[in-house]
Amino acid sequence: MKNAAASTSIVLRLEIDKEQTSFGQIATAIGDAGGDIIAVDVTRAGKTSTTRDITVQLTDASLSQDLVRSVAQLPGVQVINVSDSTFLLHLGGKIEVTPKMPIKNRDDLSRVYTPGVARVSMAIHEKPSRAHTLTIKRNTVAVVSDGTAVLGLGDIGPLGAMPVMEGKAMLFKQLAGVDAFPICLDTRDTEEIIRTVKAIAPAFGGINLEDISSPRCFEIERRLSEELDIPVFHDDQHGTAVVLLAGLLNAVKLVGKRLADCKIVLCGLGAAGIACTKILLAAGAQNIIGVDRCGALVAGKTYAHEAWNWYAAHTNPHREQGALSDVIAGADIFVGVSAPGVLRVDDVKKMAPDAIVFAMANPTPEIAPEEAEGYVRVMATGRSDYPNQINNVLCFPGLFRGVLDCRASRITEGMKLAAAKAIASVVGEDELNELYIIPSVFNQSVAEKVREAVIDAAYAEGVARRRDFRENK
């Protein structure tokens, strides 16, 4: 199965001896190595040789070395340079800080800095809430990670996490106009992370926790939410949960079932799995069975993780036991936030009619859509190269836009539910079908709908600190 997350393009600069090798031979070598030529530019032409820049699309970046090696082995071909478009995009980082207005003269300088700035500083000192209107705090989010659970790469440390956090900052800005900055911490100590985030919090209007390993992420988020007066949101948990619920709301509507009546089997009881379960319970689901390596969690047993003890006490009402292949029988919905290939075709065959499968392990899902086809009514994954991508990008930009605009003190379960329903509402009744239950990440109405829903919920739940500023409210 191709890995869309790792696709890239490279540019080969080749010096070619025309008497020894034809361009057709080069094209064949590139194709045989898994490359697709998308552009050719002649940079120098001579009587016996030419220099060409060949842009090649690769479905998997790991093919790059073999492709270059194959081309270099051709007689009369010299590889002068290889440029990877993904690496080129990251040169010097992907974000920058720019002033909102130019400083053109002495008067401008005196207003933005000394001596004029002193008046603004004193105004904030006298009334700290003015920081929300007179500084970047009103529109800035810290994207905080310790690099211990980055994408599917695992523990790669704070430096390795930086490109991911920069990318998230780009999405915040492009999709919702939120200024976000990556804060990658060189510590794994829970208390030190909490102290550090509290210490930098005055500069930010919200905290987005990212790629922090379980179970530390639970304690870090809980403590920061209690001890800070700005919203704290662990996206790996709650962003996943919100978008999952949005997709399921439309999926059950499509197949004519009610979430409360569905038997749901959820595989993978880490941070995302537990958050998904909590939001499903809040949305009315009553029969959820959580499965991990040890099998189905059952009330009455004692588990190593406190989070699992909570889970067992609040799920699996019929106390079903066994492995995934045992409890999947009769299930209406499968939710996977676990590992590749754990759901087999034989398991899917045991599910109820009009089965719904959300196989969200990334980049390789719990079951390939091609394998499940014919046995599943609605299929969703975490990948962009299949229909129905469950992607956190549908949630966090609009959610933070909303909490910043109404100056919410925290993010409640009601705000998350509102965000999920808003995402689901983007897919109209006339559009809803098996291949379209969730909007595209590029649908520009998503962030605005999420923003509006989150603001409404924040006012309803009494956590918005700014008087309602919208018309007709």
C-alpha positions in Angstrom: 0.0 0.0 0.0 1.4 3.3 -0.9 2.3 5.8 1.9 0.8 9.1 0.9 2.3 10.8 3.9 5.8 10.1 2.5 5.2 11.0 -1.1 7.6 13.6 -2.5 9.3 14.9 -5.6 13.0 15.2 -6.4 14.9 17.1 -9.0 17.7 15.3 -10.7 20.3 17.4 -12.5 22.0 15.1 -15.0 24.8 15.5 -17.4 24.1 13.2 -20.3 26.4 12.0 -23.0 24.0 11.8 -25.9 26.2 9.2 -27.8 26.0 6.7 -24.9 22.5 7.1 -23.5 19.2 8.3 -24.8 16.6 10.2 -22.8 14.3 7.3 -23.3 16.7 5.0 -21.5 16.8 7.4 -18.6 13.0 7.7 -18.5 12.7 3.9 -18.4 15.2 3.6 -15.5 13.2 6.2 -13.6 9.9 4.5 -14.2 11.3 1.1 -13.3 12.5 2.5 -10.0 9.0 3.8 -9.1 9.3 7.4 -10.3 7.0 9.5 -12.5 8.6 12.2 -14.6 6.5 15.4 -14.3 8.9 18.0 -15.8 12.1 18.2 -17.8 14.2 21.4 -18.2 17.3 21.7 -20.4 19.8 23.8 -18.5 22.7 23.4 -21.0 22.9 21.9 -24.5 26.1 21.0 -26.3 27.0 18.9 -29.4 27.8 15.7 -27.5 26.1 16.3 -24.1 23.3 18.0 -22.4 22.5 18.9 -18.8 18.9 18.4 -17.8 16.8 19.0 -14.6 14.3 16.2 -14.3 11.5 16.5 -11.8 10.3 13.1 -10.6 7.3 12.4 -8.4 7.7 9.5 -5.9 4.9 7.8 -4.1 7.3 7.0 -1.3 10.3 9.0 -0.4 12.2 5.9 0.5 12.4 5.1 -3.2 14.7 8.1 -3.8 18.1 6.5 -3.2 17.4 3.4 -5.4 16.1 5.6 -8.2 19.2 7.8 -8.1 21.4 4.7 -8.0 19.6 3.2 -11.1 20.1 6.4 -13.1 23.7 6.8 -12.1 24.5 3.3 -13.4 23.5 4.2 -16.9 26.5 4.7 -19.3 27.3 8.3 -20.0 25.1 9.7 -17.2 26.5 11.8 -14.4 24.3 12.8 -11.5 25.4 16.3 -10.7 22.8 17.1 -8.0 19.7 15.8 -6.3 17.2 18.2 -4.7 14.3 16.9 -2.5 11.3 19.3 -2.7 10.2 18.4 0.8 13.6 19.3 2.3 13.9 22.4 0.1 10.5 23.6 1.5 11.9 23.2 5.1 15.1 25.2 4.5 15.4 27.8 7.3 12.0 26.7 8.7 8.5 27.2 7.4 7.3 30.1 9.4 8.6 33.6 10.3 7.6 36.6 12.4 6.8 39.8 10.5 5.7 43.2 11.9 2.1 44.4 11.2 3.3 47.8 10.2 6.7 49.3 9.0 8.8 51.5 11.3 9.6 54.3 8.8 10.7 57.2 11.0 11.7 58.4 14.5 8.0 59.0 15.4 7.0 55.5 14.5 9.9 54.2 16.6 8.9 56.2 19.6 5.3 54.8 19.4 6.1 51.1 19.0 9.1 51.2 21.4 10.5 53.7 23.8 9.2 56.1 25.0 5.6 55.6 23.9 5.4 51.9 24.7 5.8 52.7 28.4 2.3 54.1 28.5 0.9 50.8 27.1 2.9 48.7 29.5 1.7 50.7 32.5 -1.9 50.4 31.3 -1.6 46.6 31.2 0.1 46.7 34.6 -2.8 48.5 36.0 -5.4 46.2 34.4 -3.8 42.9 33.2 -6.9 42.0 31.1 -5.8 44.7 28.7 -3.1 42.3 27.5 -5.8 40.6 25.5 -6.4 43.7 23.4 -3.0 45.5 23.5 -0.6 42.5 22.8 -0.3 39.5 20.6 -1.9 37.4 23.4 -5.3 38.0 21.8 -4.4 35.9 18.8 -1.5 33.7 19.7 -1.3 30.0 20.6 1.7 28.0 21.8 2.1 24.7 20.2 3.9 22.7 22.9 5.6 19.3 22.5 8.4 17.3 24.1 8.8 15.2 21.0 8.0 11.9 22.7 5.1 10.8 20.4 5.6 12.5 17.1 3.3 11.2 14.3 4.0 7.6 13.7 7.7 8.2 14.4 7.6 7.8 18.2 10.1 9.4 20.6 12.3 11.5 18.3 13.0 14.4 20.7 12.2 18.1 20.7 14.5 19.0 17.7 12.9 16.2 15.6 9.5 17.5 16.6 10.1 21.1 15.4 9.2 20.6 11.7 5.8 19.1 12.7 5.1 21.9 15.1 6.0 24.5 12.5 3.6 22.8 10.0 0.9 23.0 12.6 1.6 26.7 13.1 1.2 27.2 9.3 -2.2 25.5 9.4 -3.4 27.6 12.3 -2.5 30.8 10.3 -3.8 29.7 6.9 -7.1 28.2 8.0 -8.1 30.4 10.9 -5.8 33.5 11.0 -4.4 32.3 14.4 -0.7 33.1 15.1 0.9 30.0 16.5 4.4 29.4 17.6 6.2 26.0 18.1 7.6 25.5 21.7 9.6 22.3 21.8 10.8 21.5 25.3 14.0 19.6 26.2 12.5 17.7 29.1 10.2 14.8 29.7 9.6 15.5 33.3 5.9 16.1 33.9 6.3 18.7 36.6 9.0 20.6 34.6 6.7 20.7 31.5 3.9 22.0 33.6 6.1 24.7 35.3 7.5 25.8 31.9 4.2 26.1 30.2 2.8 28.1 33.1 5.8 30.3 33.0 5.4 31.2 29.3 1.6 31.4 29.4 1.4 35.2 29.8 2.4 35.6 26.2 -0.3 33.3 24.8 -4.1 33.2 24.5 -4.2 29.4 24.4 -2.0 26.3 24.7 -2.1 23.5 22.1 -0.3 20.4 23.5 1.0 18.1 20.8 2.8 14.8 20.5 3.3 14.1 24.2 3.3 10.5 25.1 0.7 8.7 27.2 0.0 8.5 30.1 1.9 11.8 30.9 -0.2 13.7 28.5 -3.3 13.2 30.7 -1.7 14.7 33.8 -0.1 17.5 31.9 -3.3 18.6 30.3 -5.4 18.2 33.4 -3.0 20.2 35.6 -2.5 23.0 33.1 -6.3 23.3 32.5 -6.8 23.7 36.3 -3.9 26.0 36.9 -4.1 28.4 33.9 -6.8 30.8 32.9 -6.5 30.2 29.2 -7.7 27.2 27.1 -5.5 24.1 27.1 -6.2 21.5 24.4 -4.3 18.3 23.7 -5.0 17.9 20.0 -3.9 14.2 19.8 -6.7 13.4 22.2 -9.5 15.8 21.6 -8.9 16.9 18.0 -9.0 13.3 17.0 -12.1 12.7 19.1 -14.0 15.7 17.7 -13.4 14.8 14.0 -14.2 11.1 14.7 -17.5 12.0 16.2 -18.3 14.4 13.3 -17.7 11.5 10.8 -19.7 9.0 12.9 -22.7 11.4 13.2 -23.0 11.5 9.4 -22.2 7.8 9.0 -24.9 6.6 11.3 -27.3 9.0 9.7 -26.5 7.6 6.3 -27.0 3.9 7.3 -30.2 4.8 9.3 -29.0 3.9 12.8 -28.8 5.8 16.1 -25.5 6.2 17.9 -27.2 5.2 21.2 -28.2 1.8 19.7 -24.9 1.0 18.1 -22.4 -1.6 19.4 -19.1 0.2 19.1 -15.7 -1.6 19.3 -12.7 0.7 19.8 -9.2 -0.7 19.3 -6.3 1.2 20.8 -6.6 2.6 24.3 -4.0 5.3 24.3 -4.6 9.0 24.6 -6.7 9.3 21.4 -8.7 6.1 22.1 -9.7 7.2 25.6 -10.6 10.7 24.4 -12.7 9.2 21.5 -14.5 7.1 24.0 -15.3 10.0 26.3 -16.8 12.1 23.5 -18.8 9.2 22.2 -20.3 8.6 25.6 -21.0 12.3 25.9 -22.8 12.1 22.5 -25.1 9.4 23.7 -23.3 6.1 22.8 -24.1 3.4 25.4 -22.3 0.2 24.3 -18.6 0.8 23.7 -16.1 -2.0 24.1 -12.4 -1.0 24.3 -9.8 -3.5 23.1 -6.0 -3.4 23.5 -3.3 -6.0 23.4 -4.7 -7.5 26.6 -8.1 -7.9 25.0 -11.4 -6.3 25.9 -11.4 -4.2 29.1 -13.9 -5.4 31.6 -15.1 -3.8 34.9 -14.0 -5.7 38.0 -10.5 -6.4 36.7 -7.5 -4.2 37.8 -5.3 -2.8 35.2 -1.8 -1.3 35.3 -2.9 2.1 34.0 -5.3 4.2 36.0 -6.9 5.4 32.8 -7.7 1.8 31.9 -9.4 1.3 35.3 -11.6 4.3 34.5 -12.3 3.0 31.1 -13.3 -0.5 32.2 -15.7 1.1 34.8 -17.5 3.3 32.2 -17.7 1.0 29.2 -18.6 -2.6 28.1 -22.0 -2.8 29.8 -22.5 -6.4 28.9 -19.0 -7.3 30.1 -17.9 -9.0 26.8 -14.5 -10.6 27.1 -11.8 -11.8 24.6 -9.7 -10.6 21.8 -10.8 -8.2 19.0 -12.0 -11.1 16.8 -14.3 -12.2 19.7 -16.0 -8.9 20.6 -16.3 -7.6 17.0 -19.2 -10.0 16.4 -22.4 -8.0 15.8 -20.6 -4.6 16.1 -22.2 -1.8 14.1 -19.0 0.4 14.3 -15.3 -0.3 14.5 -13.0 2.6 15.6 -9.3 2.0 15.2 -6.6 4.1 16.7 -4.1 1.3 17.1 -1.8 -0.4 14.7 -1.7 -1.6 11.0 -3.5 -4.8 10.1 -5.1 -5.6 13.4 -8.6 -5.9 11.8 -9.0 -8.8 9.4 -11.5 -9.5 6.7 -12.9 -12.4 8.8 -13.5 -9.9 11.6 -15.3 -7.5 9.4 -17.6 -10.3 8.1 -18.8 -10.8 11.7 -20.0 -7.2 12.0 -23.6 -6.2 11.8 -25.2 -5.3 8.4 -24.3 -1.8 7.1 -21.1 -1.9 9.1 -19.1 1.3 9.7 -15.3 1.1 9.9 -13.0 4.0 10.9 -9.5 2.5 10.6 -7.4 5.5 11.6 -4.0 4.1 12.3 -1.5 6.2 10.2 0.0 5.8 7.7 -1.2 2.2 7.4 -4.7 1.6 8.7 -6.0 -1.3 10.7 -7.5 -2.7 7.5 -7.0 -1.6 4.0 -10.1 -0.1 2.3 -9.5 -2.5 -0.6 -9.8 -5.5 1.8 -12.9 -4.2 3.5 -14.7 -3.3 0.3 -17.9 -5.3 -0.1 -18.2 -6.0 3.6 -18.4 -2.4 4.9 -21.0 0.2 4.2 -18.9 3.2 5.3 -15.1 3.3 5.5 -12.9 6.1 6.8 -9.2 6.3 7.4 -6.6 8.9 8.5 -5.1 9.1 5.0 -5.5 11.7 2.4 -5.4 9.3 -0.6 -8.8 7.6 0.4 -12.2 9.1 0.8 -13.4 10.2 4.3 -10.1 11.3 5.8 -10.4 11.8 9.6 -8.0 14.7 10.1 -7.5 16.9 13.1 -7.0 19.9 10.8 -10.8 20.0 10.6 -11.0 20.9 14.3 -8.2 22.8 15.9 -8.0 25.9 13.7 -11.7 26.8 14.0 -11.8 25.7 17.7 -8.9 28.0 18.7 -10.3 30.8 16.6 -13.5 30.6 18.5 -12.0 30.4 22.0 -9.6 33.3 21.3 -12.4 35.5 19.9 -14.7 35.0 22.9 -11.7 34.9 25.3 -12.8 31.5 26.8 -11.1 30.5 30.0 -11.2 26.8 29.1 -12.5 24.3 26.6 -15.5 22.2 27.8 -17.0 18.9 26.6 -19.9 20.9 25.3 -17.6 23.0 23.1 -16.1 19.8 21.7 -19.5 18.4 21.0 -20.5 21.6 19.3 -17.4 21.5 17.1 -18.1 17.9 16.0 -21.7 18.8 15.1 -20.5 21.9 13.2 -18.0 19.8 11.1 -20.7 17.2 10.4 -23.1 20.0 9.3 -20.8 21.1 6.5 -21.8 17.9 4.5 -25.3 18.7 3.2 -28.1 16.2 3.1 -28.0 16.2 -0.7 -24.2 15.5 -0.6 -24.0 12.8 2.1 -23.0 9.4 0.7 -20.7 6.5 1.5 -17.6 8.3 0.0 -18.4 11.7 1.5 -19.3 11.7 5.2 -16.7 14.3 6.3 -15.7 17.6 4.6 -12.3 18.1 3.0 -9.6 19.8 5.0 -9.5 22.5 2.3 -13.2 23.3 2.7 -13.0 26.9 3.7 -16.4 26.9 5.5 -15.3 24.4 8.2 -13.2 26.7 10.4 -15.9 29.4 10.4 -18.7 26.9 11.3 -16.5 25.4 14.1 -15.7 28.9 15.4 -19.3 30.0 15.5 -20.4 26.7 17.3 -17.6 26.9 19.8 -18.4 30.5 20.6 -22.1 29.7 21.1 -21.2 26.8 23.4 -18.7 28.9 25.4 -21.3 31.6 26.1 -23.9 28.9 27.0 -21.6 27.3 29.4 -20.4 30.5 31.0 -16.7 30.3 30.1 -16.5 33.2 27.7 -15.1 36.3 29.3 -15.7 38.8 26.5 -19.1 40.3 26.0 -20.8 38.8 23.0 -19.4 40.9 20.1 -21.3 39.4 17.2 -24.2 41.0 15.5 -27.8 40.0 16.5 -26.5 38.1 19.5 
